[in-house]
Amino acid sequence: MTGTPLDVNVRLAQRETELVELLEQVELLLSTPDEVLREENDKLVLTPFEAEERSPQLAQLTHLINSRLPRIDITQLLIEVDNWTGFSDAFKHLHTPQNRDEQLLLNLYACLLAQACNLELPQMANSAKLPYHSLSWCNRWYIRDDTLREAISKLVNYHYQLPLSALWGSGMLSSSDGQRFPVKGNVRQARSLPRYFGYGKGITFYTWTSDQLSQFGSKPVPSTDRDATYVLDEIENNETELPILELTTDTNGYTELIFAIFDLLGLRFSPRIRDLGDQKLYRTSQIDMTAYPNLKAHLTETINNSRFIGQWDEILRFVGSIKKGWVTASLLVQKLQAYPRQHPLMRALQEYGRLLKTIHILRWYADETNRRRLNRQLNKGEALHSLRSEIRFANQGKVKGQQDEELLNEVGCLNLLTNAVIVWNTVYIHQVVQQLRQEGIDVDEVDLRRIWPSRHRHLNIIGSYNFNSDEIGKKGLRSLNTQ
């Protein structure tokens, strides 16, 4: 099910072999007069790599693509993408089947757009010239967490099959990160965090991004919770065709416990850890460090194998519960952390996680290509944060949903619209590239890999303003409402 051996000694031997190989690679780097990895003040220091230069050819290709992408209103984009993908078929009435006529679809699009852009339904009704009661009815009976998830899966799967998507990634690497928003009113999950919200409260929209720049998961979480609590939830809950096998996060998304759970689930956890030289590195008692004179002083800690060897059956049951979907990883992590005294299972997983953390850090030191790959993935997540902030423009970005169901809908609608933009951009970037090649303009795929579908300057998200020239010069006041 996960590829984890039932015999703990088999798994320990596998990880020891991996650790020895990396020790040899890093020892060689330290023995070579190279400024990439060196020792300073009794710490291992990694020289930051230089950013990849932006060639004139890449700049020209970017300009050509940006200038040729059609200008489009977000309403038109949503309808066009639905015509391709049929994501609206996922939205079914909660109780009874309904005829899906054009008016229902217009109401559905308006409701999705309102929640994604943070507009209140009366505001959308007024702007779109649609009856408020129709929008309210549609929103209540059609938009739910399960229908949103199905619609998002349709978009992600469609994007996964597009020719350009494979240039940006295989779909096996992903990243996760949180985006904080202030709240309006009494939101149950909201927390005070003065650094981000001043005297108010806020909430975090935590999202999972594939290396193809589609977003396959998102959920609202309290802003004071550590990201590491939630990183596994949407990886294990992934219902798309994306073959996710690896996740990267920033420092806030990692703990030694998470390293262990990922490994036991047959996945790889590859976070970018801040202040890497301050991290403790561990070895097993079987490894003779005299063979690594440059590293000997940095791996002074020894893994206590007995802590997890004796708990191996319990560990496998724990991981099996997550894999079977009987419980979310975040709930189990919270339960383990809630014990007043550290639970034996928690100690076992942390001890095993220390070994995996050491392997990850040594791999980070040894392989610059790997470091660039993971940093690039985190940058993709940041690019999509920028797009999401652009989409969620209304009402100062304040989250207004007070119930958990309302929050899930807001997060899901934003995720759906983000994926719709990614799908549309990917399709039209491909069309532009085909046109350029027909005109005899060379398009290098190496450059094309660096042109992501997270761009949004060609999108009209805010809407349009109509000025009636017939009213210019008119005197007097308008009639008041009678009720």
C-alpha positions as CSV (number, residue, x, y, z in Angstrom):
1,M,0.0,0.0,0.0
2,T,2.8,2.5,0.9
3,G,5.9,0.4,0.1
4,T,7.0,0.5,3.7
5,P,8.6,-2.8,4.8
6,L,6.9,-4.7,7.6
7,D,10.4,-5.5,8.9
8,V,11.8,-2.4,10.5
9,N,15.4,-3.6,10.0
10,V,14.9,-3.7,6.2
11,R,13.8,0.0,6.2
12,L,16.6,1.0,8.5
13,A,19.2,-0.7,6.2
14,Q,17.7,1.2,3.2
15,R,18.0,4.5,5.0
16,E,21.5,3.8,6.3
17,T,22.7,3.0,2.7
18,E,21.2,6.3,1.5
19,L,22.8,8.2,4.4
20,V,26.3,6.7,3.6
21,E,26.0,7.6,-0.1
22,L,25.2,11.2,0.8
23,L,27.9,11.4,3.4
24,E,30.5,10.4,0.8
25,Q,29.2,13.1,-1.6
26,V,29.2,15.9,1.0
27,E,32.6,14.8,2.3
28,L,34.0,15.0,-1.2
29,L,32.6,18.5,-1.6
30,L,34.2,19.7,1.6
31,S,37.5,18.1,0.6
32,T,37.4,20.0,-2.7
33,P,38.6,23.6,-2.9
34,D,35.1,24.8,-3.8
35,E,33.3,27.8,-2.4
36,V,29.9,26.2,-2.8
37,L,30.0,24.3,0.5
38,R,32.5,25.2,3.3
39,E,33.0,25.3,7.0
40,E,32.8,28.6,8.9
41,N,32.7,29.1,12.6
42,D,32.1,25.3,13.1
43,K,29.1,25.4,10.8
44,L,28.5,24.1,7.3
45,V,27.8,27.1,5.1
46,L,26.2,26.8,1.6
47,T,26.9,29.7,-0.8
48,P,23.6,30.8,-2.4
49,F,23.6,30.1,-6.0
50,E,23.3,32.9,-8.5
51,A,19.9,33.4,-10.1
52,E,19.5,32.1,-13.7
53,E,20.1,35.0,-16.1
54,R,17.2,36.2,-18.2
55,S,18.4,36.0,-21.7
56,P,17.4,38.5,-24.5
57,Q,15.7,35.6,-26.3
58,L,13.6,34.8,-23.2
59,A,12.7,38.5,-22.7
60,Q,11.7,38.7,-26.4
61,L,9.5,35.6,-26.2
62,T,7.9,36.9,-23.0
63,H,7.0,40.1,-24.8
64,L,5.6,38.4,-27.8
65,I,3.4,36.1,-25.7
66,N,2.2,38.9,-23.5
67,S,1.3,41.1,-26.5
68,R,-0.5,38.4,-28.4
69,L,-2.6,37.0,-25.5
70,P,-6.2,38.2,-26.1
71,R,-7.6,40.7,-23.6
72,I,-10.6,39.1,-21.8
73,D,-13.1,39.8,-19.1
74,I,-13.0,37.2,-16.2
75,T,-16.7,36.4,-16.9
76,Q,-15.9,35.4,-20.5
77,L,-12.9,33.4,-19.4
78,L,-15.0,31.4,-16.9
79,I,-17.6,30.6,-19.6
80,E,-15.0,29.7,-22.2
81,V,-13.1,27.4,-19.8
82,D,-16.4,25.7,-18.9
83,N,-17.1,25.1,-22.6
84,W,-13.8,23.2,-22.8
85,T,-13.8,21.3,-19.5
86,G,-17.5,21.0,-18.5
87,F,-16.6,21.8,-14.8
88,S,-20.1,23.2,-14.3
89,D,-21.5,19.6,-14.6
90,A,-20.0,18.9,-11.1
91,F,-22.5,21.3,-9.6
92,K,-25.7,19.4,-8.8
93,H,-28.7,20.3,-6.7
94,L,-28.3,19.1,-3.1
95,H,-31.6,17.1,-3.1
96,T,-33.5,17.0,-6.5
97,P,-32.2,17.1,-10.1
98,Q,-32.9,20.3,-11.8
99,N,-33.0,21.3,-15.5
100,R,-29.7,23.0,-16.3
101,D,-30.8,25.9,-18.5
102,E,-28.8,28.9,-19.5
103,Q,-30.1,31.1,-16.7
104,L,-29.0,28.5,-14.1
105,L,-25.5,28.5,-15.6
106,L,-25.4,32.3,-15.5
107,N,-26.4,32.3,-11.8
108,L,-23.8,29.6,-11.1
109,Y,-21.0,31.6,-12.8
110,A,-22.0,34.7,-10.9
111,C,-22.0,32.9,-7.5
112,L,-18.6,31.3,-8.2
113,L,-17.1,34.6,-9.3
114,A,-18.6,36.5,-6.4
115,Q,-17.1,34.3,-3.8
116,A,-13.7,34.0,-5.6
117,C,-13.5,37.8,-5.9
118,N,-14.8,38.4,-2.4
119,L,-18.0,40.2,-3.6
120,E,-21.1,39.9,-1.6
121,L,-24.1,38.5,-3.5
122,P,-26.1,41.8,-3.5
123,Q,-23.0,43.5,-5.0
124,M,-22.8,40.8,-7.7
125,A,-26.5,40.9,-8.3
126,N,-26.3,44.7,-8.9
127,S,-23.2,44.5,-11.1
128,A,-24.3,41.6,-13.2
129,K,-28.0,42.7,-13.4
130,L,-29.1,39.4,-12.0
131,P,-31.9,38.8,-9.4
132,Y,-30.5,38.6,-6.0
133,H,-33.0,35.9,-4.9
134,S,-31.8,33.7,-7.9
135,L,-28.2,34.0,-6.9
136,S,-29.0,33.3,-3.3
137,W,-30.9,30.1,-4.2
138,C,-28.2,28.9,-6.5
139,N,-25.5,29.5,-4.0
140,R,-27.4,27.6,-1.3
141,W,-28.3,24.5,-3.3
142,Y,-25.4,24.1,-5.8
143,I,-22.2,25.3,-4.3
144,R,-20.7,23.0,-1.7
145,D,-17.4,21.6,-0.8
146,D,-18.0,18.3,-2.6
147,T,-19.2,20.0,-5.8
148,L,-16.3,22.4,-5.7
149,R,-13.8,19.6,-5.3
150,E,-15.2,17.7,-8.3
151,A,-15.2,20.8,-10.4
152,I,-11.6,21.7,-9.4
153,S,-10.5,18.1,-10.2
154,K,-12.0,18.5,-13.7
155,L,-9.9,21.6,-14.3
156,V,-6.7,20.2,-12.9
157,N,-7.1,17.0,-14.9
158,Y,-7.8,18.9,-18.1
159,H,-4.7,21.0,-17.5
160,Y,-2.6,17.9,-16.8
161,Q,-3.4,16.7,-20.3
162,L,-2.4,19.9,-22.1
163,P,0.8,19.8,-24.2
164,L,2.5,22.7,-22.4
165,S,1.9,21.5,-18.9
166,A,4.5,18.7,-19.2
167,L,7.1,21.4,-19.9
168,W,6.6,23.0,-16.5
169,G,6.6,19.7,-14.6
170,S,5.7,16.1,-14.5
171,G,2.9,16.5,-11.9
172,M,4.9,14.6,-9.3
173,L,6.4,17.6,-7.4
174,S,4.2,19.9,-5.4
175,S,4.5,22.7,-2.8
176,S,2.2,24.1,-0.1
177,D,2.0,27.4,1.6
178,G,-0.4,29.7,3.4
179,Q,-1.9,33.0,2.3
180,R,-3.2,35.2,5.1
181,F,-6.4,37.4,4.9
182,P,-8.1,39.6,7.4
183,V,-11.6,38.7,8.5
184,K,-14.8,40.7,8.8
185,G,-17.0,39.9,11.8
186,N,-16.9,36.9,14.1
187,V,-15.2,34.1,12.2
188,R,-14.7,31.0,14.3
189,Q,-11.2,30.0,12.9
190,A,-9.9,33.6,13.0
191,R,-7.0,34.4,15.3
192,S,-5.1,37.5,16.3
193,L,-1.7,37.9,14.7
194,P,-0.6,41.6,15.0
195,R,2.3,41.1,12.6
196,Y,-0.2,40.5,9.8
197,F,-3.5,41.8,11.0
198,G,-2.7,44.7,13.3
199,Y,-5.5,45.0,15.9
200,G,-7.8,42.8,14.0
201,K,-8.0,39.0,13.3
202,G,-7.4,36.9,10.3
203,I,-7.3,33.5,8.8
204,T,-5.0,31.5,6.5
205,F,-6.0,30.0,3.1
206,Y,-3.5,27.0,2.8
207,T,-3.0,25.8,-0.7
208,W,-1.2,23.0,-2.6
209,T,0.4,23.7,-5.9
210,S,1.7,21.2,-8.5
211,D,4.8,21.8,-10.5
212,Q,2.5,22.3,-13.5
213,L,1.1,25.4,-11.7
214,S,-2.3,23.9,-11.1
215,Q,-3.7,24.0,-7.5
216,F,-5.1,20.7,-6.5
217,G,-6.1,21.6,-2.9
218,S,-6.9,24.4,-0.5
219,K,-8.4,24.8,2.9
220,P,-8.9,27.5,5.6
221,V,-6.8,27.1,8.7
222,P,-6.1,29.2,11.8
223,S,-3.2,31.6,11.2
224,T,-1.6,30.8,14.5
225,D,-1.3,27.1,13.6
226,R,2.0,25.8,12.3
227,D,1.8,24.9,8.6
228,A,3.4,21.6,9.3
229,T,0.1,20.4,10.9
230,Y,-1.7,20.5,7.5
231,V,0.9,19.8,4.8
232,L,-0.2,16.2,4.3
233,D,-4.0,16.7,4.1
234,E,-4.5,17.4,0.4
235,I,-1.6,15.2,-0.6
236,E,-3.5,12.2,0.7
237,N,-6.8,13.6,-0.3
238,N,-5.7,14.2,-3.9
239,E,-8.5,13.1,-6.2
240,T,-6.9,14.4,-9.4
241,E,-4.8,12.6,-12.0
242,L,-1.6,14.3,-10.7
243,P,0.8,11.6,-9.5
244,I,2.1,13.6,-6.5
245,L,5.1,12.0,-4.9
246,E,7.0,14.9,-3.4
247,L,6.2,18.1,-1.5
248,T,8.3,21.1,-0.6
249,T,7.5,23.9,1.8
250,D,9.3,26.7,3.6
251,T,10.6,26.3,7.2
252,N,7.2,26.8,8.8
253,G,5.9,23.7,7.0
254,Y,8.4,21.2,8.5
255,T,8.9,19.2,11.6
256,E,10.8,15.9,12.2
257,L,7.4,14.2,12.7
258,I,6.3,15.3,9.2
259,F,9.5,13.9,7.7
260,A,8.7,10.5,9.2
261,I,5.0,10.4,8.1
262,F,5.9,11.3,4.5
263,D,8.5,8.6,4.3
264,L,6.2,6.0,5.8
265,L,3.5,6.9,3.3
266,G,5.9,6.3,0.4
267,L,6.4,10.0,-0.3
268,R,9.3,12.4,-0.2
269,F,9.3,15.5,2.0
270,S,11.8,18.2,0.7
271,P,11.4,21.5,2.7
272,R,13.6,24.6,2.3
273,I,14.8,25.0,5.9
274,R,16.1,28.3,7.1
275,D,19.4,28.5,9.0
276,L,20.4,25.1,7.8
277,G,23.8,25.2,9.5
278,D,22.1,25.4,12.9
279,Q,20.3,22.1,12.4
280,K,21.4,19.0,14.3
281,L,22.5,16.2,12.1
282,Y,22.2,12.5,13.1
283,R,23.8,9.2,12.2
284,T,23.1,5.6,13.1
285,S,25.4,3.8,15.4
286,Q,26.5,1.5,12.6
287,I,28.3,4.3,10.7
288,D,31.9,4.9,11.4
289,M,32.5,8.7,11.2
290,T,36.3,8.3,11.0
291,A,35.9,7.8,7.3
292,Y,34.4,11.3,7.1
293,P,36.9,13.6,8.8
294,N,35.4,16.8,7.5
295,L,31.9,15.8,8.6
296,K,32.8,14.1,11.8
297,A,32.3,17.2,14.0
298,H,28.9,17.9,12.4
299,L,27.3,14.5,13.0
300,T,27.8,14.0,16.7
301,E,24.3,12.9,17.5
302,T,23.3,9.2,17.2
303,I,19.8,8.0,16.4
304,N,18.2,5.9,19.2
305,N,17.0,3.1,17.0
306,S,15.1,1.4,19.9
307,R,12.6,4.2,20.1
308,F,11.0,3.4,16.8
309,I,12.0,-0.3,16.4
310,G,9.8,-1.2,19.4
311,Q,7.0,0.9,18.1
312,W,7.1,-0.2,14.4
313,D,3.8,-2.0,14.4
314,E,2.0,1.0,16.0
315,I,3.7,3.2,13.5
316,L,2.4,1.1,10.6
317,R,-1.1,1.2,12.0
318,F,-0.9,5.0,12.4
319,V,0.2,5.4,8.8
320,G,-2.4,2.9,7.6
321,S,-5.2,5.0,9.1
322,I,-4.0,8.0,7.1
323,K,-3.5,6.1,3.9
324,K,-7.0,4.5,4.1
325,G,-8.6,7.9,4.6
326,W,-10.1,7.0,8.0
327,V,-8.7,10.2,9.5
328,T,-6.8,13.2,8.3
329,A,-3.1,13.6,9.0
330,S,-3.7,17.0,10.6
331,L,-6.1,15.6,13.1
332,L,-3.7,12.8,14.1
333,V,-0.8,15.2,14.3
334,Q,-2.9,17.5,16.5
335,K,-3.9,14.6,18.8
336,L,-0.3,13.5,19.2
337,Q,0.8,17.1,20.0
338,A,-2.0,17.6,22.5
339,Y,-0.8,15.0,25.1
340,P,0.5,16.7,28.2
341,R,3.5,14.3,28.2
342,Q,5.0,13.2,24.9
343,H,3.3,10.1,23.6
344,P,5.6,7.1,22.9
345,L,4.4,7.0,19.3
346,M,5.3,10.7,18.9
347,R,8.8,10.1,20.3
348,A,9.2,7.1,17.9
349,L,8.2,9.1,14.8
350,Q,10.3,12.1,15.8
351,E,13.4,9.8,16.3
352,Y,12.9,8.2,12.9
353,G,12.2,11.7,11.4
354,R,15.6,12.9,12.6
355,L,17.3,10.4,10.4
356,L,15.2,11.4,7.4
357,K,15.9,15.1,8.1
358,T,19.6,14.4,8.1
359,I,19.3,12.6,4.7
360,H,17.4,15.6,3.3
361,I,19.9,18.2,4.5
362,L,22.8,16.2,3.1
363,R,21.0,15.9,-0.2
364,W,20.4,19.6,-0.1
365,Y,24.1,20.3,0.4
366,A,25.2,17.7,-2.3
367,D,22.9,18.5,-5.2
368,E,22.6,22.1,-6.6
369,T,20.2,20.9,-9.3
370,N,17.9,19.6,-6.6
371,R,18.1,22.9,-4.7
372,R,17.2,24.9,-7.8
373,R,14.3,22.5,-8.6
374,L,12.8,22.9,-5.2
375,N,13.3,26.7,-5.1
376,R,11.7,27.0,-8.5
377,Q,8.7,25.1,-7.2
378,L,8.3,27.4,-4.2
379,N,8.5,30.3,-6.6
380,K,5.6,28.8,-8.6
381,G,3.5,28.9,-5.4
382,E,4.4,32.5,-4.8
383,A,3.4,33.4,-8.4
384,L,0.0,31.8,-7.8
385,H,-0.4,33.8,-4.5
386,S,0.1,36.9,-6.6
387,L,-2.7,35.8,-9.0
388,R,-5.0,34.9,-6.1
389,S,-4.5,38.3,-4.5
390,E,-5.4,39.9,-7.9
391,I,-8.5,37.8,-8.1
392,R,-9.7,38.5,-4.5
393,F,-9.8,42.2,-5.0
394,A,-13.2,43.2,-3.4
395,N,-14.0,44.5,0.1
396,Q,-10.4,44.9,1.1
397,G,-9.9,41.1,0.8
398,K,-11.6,40.6,4.2
399,V,-13.0,37.1,4.7
400,K,-16.7,37.3,5.5
401,G,-17.8,33.7,5.9
402,Q,-18.4,33.0,9.6
403,Q,-19.3,29.3,9.4
404,D,-16.9,26.5,8.4
405,E,-19.1,25.6,5.4
406,E,-19.0,29.2,4.2
407,L,-15.2,29.4,4.6
408,L,-14.8,26.1,2.6
409,N,-16.9,27.6,-0.2
410,E,-14.9,30.8,-0.3
411,V,-11.6,28.9,-0.4
412,G,-13.0,26.5,-3.0
413,C,-14.3,29.2,-5.3
414,L,-11.0,31.0,-5.2
415,N,-9.2,27.8,-6.0
416,L,-11.6,27.1,-8.9
417,L,-11.2,30.5,-10.5
418,T,-7.4,30.3,-10.1
419,N,-7.3,27.0,-11.9
420,A,-9.6,28.4,-14.6
421,V,-7.2,31.2,-15.3
422,I,-4.3,28.7,-15.4
423,V,-6.1,26.5,-17.9
424,W,-7.1,29.4,-20.1
425,N,-3.6,30.9,-20.1
426,T,-2.0,27.6,-20.8
427,V,-4.3,27.0,-23.8
428,Y,-3.7,30.4,-25.3
429,I,0.1,30.5,-24.6
430,H,0.2,27.3,-26.6
431,Q,-1.8,29.0,-29.4
432,V,0.6,31.9,-29.4
433,V,3.6,29.6,-29.6
434,Q,2.1,27.7,-32.6
435,Q,1.5,31.0,-34.3
436,L,5.0,32.2,-33.7
437,R,6.5,29.0,-35.1
438,Q,4.2,29.2,-38.2
439,E,5.7,32.7,-38.8
440,G,9.2,31.2,-38.7
441,I,10.1,32.5,-35.2
442,D,12.2,30.1,-33.2
443,V,10.7,29.2,-29.8
444,D,13.2,27.5,-27.5
445,E,11.5,25.0,-25.1
446,V,14.1,25.9,-22.5
447,D,12.9,29.5,-22.5
448,L,9.2,28.4,-22.7
449,R,9.7,26.4,-19.4
450,R,10.3,29.8,-17.7
451,I,7.1,31.4,-19.0
452,W,4.4,30.4,-16.5
453,P,0.6,30.6,-16.9
454,S,0.2,32.7,-13.7
455,R,0.2,36.0,-15.7
456,H,-2.9,38.2,-15.4
457,R,-2.3,41.6,-16.9
458,H,-4.5,40.7,-19.9
459,L,-7.4,39.8,-17.6
460,N,-10.1,42.3,-16.7
461,I,-11.1,41.1,-13.2
462,I,-12.5,44.3,-11.8
463,G,-15.2,44.7,-14.4
464,S,-16.4,47.7,-16.5
465,Y,-17.9,51.0,-15.8
466,N,-20.7,52.4,-18.1
467,F,-21.1,56.1,-18.6
468,N,-24.4,57.3,-20.1
469,S,-23.6,60.3,-22.3
470,D,-27.3,61.2,-22.4
471,E,-27.1,62.3,-18.8
472,I,-24.4,64.9,-19.3
473,G,-25.8,68.3,-18.6
474,K,-29.0,67.1,-16.9
475,K,-30.3,69.1,-14.0
476,G,-32.3,68.0,-11.0
477,L,-32.4,65.0,-8.7
478,R,-33.4,61.4,-9.3
479,S,-36.7,60.0,-7.9
480,L,-36.4,58.3,-4.5
481,N,-37.3,54.6,-4.0
482,T,-40.9,54.1,-2.8
483,Q,-40.0,51.2,-0.5
